[in-house]
Amino acid sequence: MIGSWLALVVAISTSVAGQALLKGGAGAGSIFEQLFDRRTIIGLCLYGGAALFYIVALRKIPVSVALPCTAASYIAGAAIGHFVFGEVLTPLHLAALGVILAGVAMLAFASAGA
């Protein structure tokens, strides 16, 4: 079961990395240039890899647990947006991210003990 949780963590991490690369490629001049930007291509490949790890995780983790746990990507995405892309995180943003983190942690711990 620990391997399934590890696969889920890798799926979430890989997905977040792909999203960051897609954001990086979004600065291209036209949609055509963005589509063929190496960051976009690598980001899409990472999304595919994330899907494969997610499938592995779903072999042992119920989708009713695994899917809500992917909300952890919102926290990582906000951190990347702030530290890499200079996006502002207000106290309200931080409070909302705290609620998401608490929910994901409660769900993961509750299902790990079951």
Secondary structure, DSSP 8 states (H G I E B T S, - for coil): -HHHHHHHHHHHHHHHHHHHHHHHHTTSSSHHHHHT-HHHHHHHHHHHHHHHHHHHHHTTS-HHHHHHHTTHHHHHHHHHHHHTT-----HHHHHHHHHHHHHHHHHHHHHHH-
